[in-house]
């Protein structure tokens, strides 16, 4: 049981806190909360349908757009538009049907997810379902076309020729 002195001290502390609280603005109320009033960022709770792999910081971009890659709802690319007008990958979303986690690493279950993770991997878990990946290597224009690009061009030409001869 609390003593009379403890009860008086508690009452005094409550009144002091109430007067301080009444003098605060809405913003000050929010900042005074130990955990803050901000909503949880997407993917940090681990309850969504996708694993998010961040490739570049979102501060580099001014607007964003999602693109379905492959089958609808499985892989999504979050593209960001820079102030210069160029577009680049900001993040990739991989459906939880297409991958799973084991010991903090992301393991692909489908060939599409495996292909994406091969390009942007190895990924490192940040929090919840959010992972950090790596952007593709930036190849200077003077080194283009690369061997892979030349090979793809040759294959495309051969496909077009084969289709024309049929």
C-alpha positions in Angstrom: 0.0 0.0 0.0 1.3 3.5 -0.9 1.9 5.9 2.0 0.1 9.2 2.2 3.4 11.0 1.2 3.6 8.8 -2.0 0.0 9.5 -2.9 0.6 13.3 -2.5 3.8 13.1 -4.6 2.0 11.1 -7.3 -0.9 13.6 -7.4 1.5 16.5 -7.7 3.4 14.8 -10.5 0.2 14.0 -12.4 -1.0 17.6 -12.2 2.5 18.8 -13.3 2.4 16.5 -16.3 -1.2 17.5 -17.2 -0.3 21.3 -17.2 2.8 20.6 -19.3 0.7 18.4 -21.7 -2.0 21.1 -22.1 0.7 23.7 -23.1 2.1 21.5 -25.9 1.1 21.6 -29.6 0.0 18.6 -31.5 3.5 18.1 -33.0 5.1 18.4 -29.5 2.7 15.7 -28.3 3.8 13.4 -31.1 7.5 14.0 -30.4 7.0 13.5 -26.6 5.9 9.9 -27.2 8.7 7.4 -26.6 8.1 5.6 -29.9 6.7 8.6 -31.9 3.5 8.7 -33.8 4.8 7.8 -37.2 3.3 4.8 -39.0 5.4 1.8 -39.7 7.3 1.9 -42.9 6.3 -0.7 -45.6 7.8 -4.1 -45.0 9.2 -3.5 -41.6 6.6 -5.5 -39.8 7.0 -8.7 -41.9 3.3 -9.0 -42.6 3.1 -8.1 -46.3 2.9 -10.2 -49.4 6.3 -9.2 -50.8 10.0 -9.0 -49.8 11.4 -5.6 -50.7 15.0 -5.4 -51.9 16.2 -1.8 -51.9 18.8 -1.1 -54.6 19.2 2.7 -54.5 18.2 5.2 -51.8 14.8 6.8 -52.5 16.3 10.3 -52.0 17.8 10.1 -55.5 14.3 10.1 -57.1 11.4 12.5 -57.4 8.7 10.1 -58.5 8.1 6.4 -58.6 6.3 3.8 -60.6 5.7 0.0 -60.1 6.1 -2.4 -63.0 4.9 -6.0 -63.0 7.8 -8.2 -64.3 6.9 -11.7 -65.6 3.7 -13.2 -64.2 1.2 -10.7 -62.6 1.7 -10.1 -58.9 5.0 -12.1 -58.6 7.9 -9.8 -59.3 7.6 -6.1 -59.3 10.1 -3.4 -60.1 9.9 -0.1 -58.4 11.4 2.4 -60.8 12.3 5.9 -59.8 12.6 9.0 -61.9 15.5 11.3 -61.2 15.4 15.1 -61.4 17.4 14.8 -64.7 14.6 12.7 -66.2 16.4 9.4 -66.3 14.8 6.3 -64.8 16.5 3.6 -62.6 15.5 0.8 -60.3 14.9 1.9 -56.7 13.7 -1.4 -55.4 12.4 -4.9 -56.3 9.5 -6.6 -54.8 9.5 -10.4 -54.8 6.3 -12.2 -53.8 6.5 -14.5 -50.7 5.3 -17.3 -53.0 8.5 -16.9 -55.1 11.0 -16.8 -52.3 11.6 -17.6 -48.6 14.0 -16.5 -45.9 16.4 -18.7 -44.0 18.9 -17.5 -41.4 18.3 -13.8 -42.5 19.0 -14.4 -46.2 16.6 -14.5 -49.1 16.3 -17.8 -50.9 14.6 -17.8 -54.3 12.1 -20.6 -55.1 11.3 -19.7 -58.8 13.6 -19.1 -61.8 12.4 -15.5 -62.2 13.3 -14.7 -58.6 16.6 -16.5 -59.0 17.4 -14.4 -62.0 16.7 -11.1 -60.2 18.6 -12.1 -57.1 21.6 -13.1 -59.3 21.7 -9.6 -60.7 21.1 -7.6 -57.5 22.4 -10.0 -54.9 23.8 -10.9 -52.5 21.1 -9.3 -50.4 21.3 -8.4 -46.7 18.3 -8.2 -44.4 17.7 -4.7 -42.9 14.5 -5.1 -41.0 11.3 -7.3 -41.3 10.9 -8.0 -45.0 13.2 -5.3 -46.2 16.6 -6.3 -47.7 19.5 -4.3 -49.2 20.7 -5.3 -52.6 23.2 -3.9 -55.1 22.5 -2.0 -58.3 23.7 -3.3 -61.6 27.3 -2.3 -62.5 27.4 1.0 -64.3 29.1 0.5 -67.6 30.6 3.6 -69.2 29.4 4.4 -72.7 32.9 4.1 -74.1 32.9 0.4 -73.2 29.6 -0.3 -75.0 28.5 -2.4 -76.7 29.7 -5.1 -74.3 30.3 -8.7 -75.3 26.8 -9.7 -73.9 25.1 -6.9 -75.8 26.9 -7.9 -79.1 25.8 -11.5 -78.5 22.2 -10.5 -77.9 22.2 -8.3 -81.0 23.5 -11.3 -83.1 20.8 -13.6 -81.7 18.1 -11.0 -82.3 19.2 -10.6 -85.9 19.3 -14.4 -86.4 15.7 -14.7 -85.0 14.5 -11.9 -87.3 16.1 -13.6 -90.3 14.7 -17.0 -89.4 11.2 -15.5 -89.0 11.5 -13.7 -92.3 12.5 -16.9 -94.2 9.6 -18.9 -92.9 
